[in-house]
Amino acid sequence: MKKTVFLFAITLTLCLASVAARATATVDPPTKEAIAAMTPEERQARVEEIKARITEIKAQDRSHMTKVERKAYRAELKALKQETKMYDVLYIGVGAVVILILLLLILL
C-alpha cells in the first residue's frame, strides 16, 4: 500500500513539474537596445524567420488541435507580430491587400 501511494505521489509530482516547466518556457522578444545593436543583415534575417514562422502557423490545420494548442499558437502569433513591430516592419494581412487592390482598380 505504501509503495503504490509513493509511486502515485512521484508520478503526480513529475507530471505537474513537466507542465509547469513547459508553461514557463516562453522566449522573450529582443529589447530595443538589442535590435539597435543588430546589423541590417541580422535584422532582415530575423524578419524573414518571423515571416516564415507566421506563414507556417497560418498554414496548419487547426481542426485537429486541442483548445490549449490553438491558444498557444494564438499567443505565439501575437508575440511574433509584436516583435515585427519592433523591427519597424509593415505587416499587411491578406484582407488588407485585397481591399487595396480593389481600391486601386476602382480609382484607376
C-alpha positions as CSV (number, residue, x, y, z in Angstrom):
1,M,0.0,0.0,0.0
2,K,2.8,2.4,0.9
3,K,4.6,1.6,-2.3
4,T,1.6,2.4,-4.5
5,V,0.9,5.7,-2.7
6,F,4.6,6.6,-3.0
7,L,4.6,5.8,-6.8
8,F,1.4,7.8,-7.3
9,A,2.9,10.8,-5.5
10,I,6.1,10.6,-7.5
11,T,4.1,10.3,-10.8
12,L,1.9,13.2,-9.9
13,T,4.9,15.4,-8.9
14,L,6.7,14.6,-12.2
15,C,3.6,15.3,-14.3
16,L,3.0,18.7,-12.6
17,A,6.7,19.6,-12.8
18,S,6.7,19.0,-16.6
19,V,3.6,21.0,-17.1
20,A,5.0,23.9,-15.1
21,A,8.3,23.8,-17.0
22,R,6.5,23.7,-20.3
23,A,4.3,26.7,-19.4
24,T,7.3,28.9,-18.4
25,A,9.4,28.0,-21.5
26,T,8.5,31.1,-23.4
27,V,11.1,33.2,-25.2
28,D,11.1,36.9,-24.6
29,P,11.4,39.1,-27.7
30,P,14.6,41.1,-28.0
31,T,14.8,44.5,-26.5
32,K,15.0,47.8,-28.5
33,E,18.7,48.0,-27.5
34,A,19.4,44.5,-28.8
35,I,17.6,45.3,-32.1
36,A,19.6,48.6,-32.4
37,A,22.8,46.7,-32.0
38,M,22.0,44.3,-34.8
39,T,23.4,44.8,-38.3
40,P,20.8,45.3,-41.1
41,E,21.6,41.8,-42.4
42,E,20.8,40.3,-39.0
43,R,17.6,42.3,-38.8
44,Q,16.5,41.2,-42.2
45,A,17.3,37.5,-41.4
46,R,15.2,37.7,-38.2
47,V,12.3,39.3,-40.0
48,E,12.4,36.6,-42.7
49,E,12.4,33.9,-39.9
50,I,9.4,35.6,-38.3
51,K,7.5,35.7,-41.6
52,A,8.3,32.1,-42.3
53,R,7.0,31.1,-38.9
54,I,3.8,33.1,-39.3
55,T,3.0,31.5,-42.7
56,E,3.8,28.1,-41.2
57,I,1.4,28.7,-38.3
58,K,-1.4,30.0,-40.6
59,A,-1.0,27.1,-43.0
60,Q,-1.6,24.5,-40.3
61,D,-4.8,22.6,-40.0
62,R,-6.3,23.8,-36.7
63,S,-9.4,21.5,-36.8
64,H,-7.5,18.6,-35.2
65,M,-5.8,20.7,-32.5
66,T,-6.9,20.9,-28.9
67,K,-8.1,24.2,-27.3
68,V,-4.8,24.5,-25.5
69,E,-2.7,24.1,-28.6
70,R,-4.8,26.7,-30.5
71,K,-4.4,29.1,-27.6
72,A,-0.6,28.6,-27.6
73,Y,-0.4,29.2,-31.4
74,R,-2.5,32.4,-31.0
75,A,-0.2,33.6,-28.2
76,E,2.9,32.8,-30.4
77,L,1.4,34.7,-33.4
78,K,0.6,37.7,-31.2
79,A,4.2,37.7,-29.8
80,L,5.7,37.4,-33.4
81,K,3.5,40.3,-34.6
82,Q,4.6,42.4,-31.7
83,E,8.2,41.6,-32.4
84,T,7.8,42.6,-36.1
85,K,6.6,46.0,-34.9
86,M,9.8,46.4,-33.0
87,Y,11.7,45.9,-36.3
88,D,9.7,48.6,-38.0
89,V,8.2,46.2,-40.4
90,L,4.8,46.7,-42.0
91,Y,2.8,43.5,-41.8
92,I,-0.2,43.6,-44.2
93,G,-2.8,40.9,-44.0
94,V,-4.5,39.2,-46.9
95,G,-7.7,41.1,-46.5
96,A,-5.9,44.5,-46.5
97,V,-4.1,43.5,-49.7
98,V,-7.4,42.6,-51.4
99,I,-9.0,45.9,-50.3
100,L,-6.0,47.9,-51.6
101,I,-6.2,46.2,-55.0
102,L,-9.9,46.8,-55.2
103,L,-9.4,50.5,-54.4
104,L,-6.7,50.8,-57.0
105,L,-9.0,49.2,-59.6
106,I,-11.8,51.5,-58.7
107,L,-9.7,54.6,-58.8
108,L,-7.8,53.8,-61.9
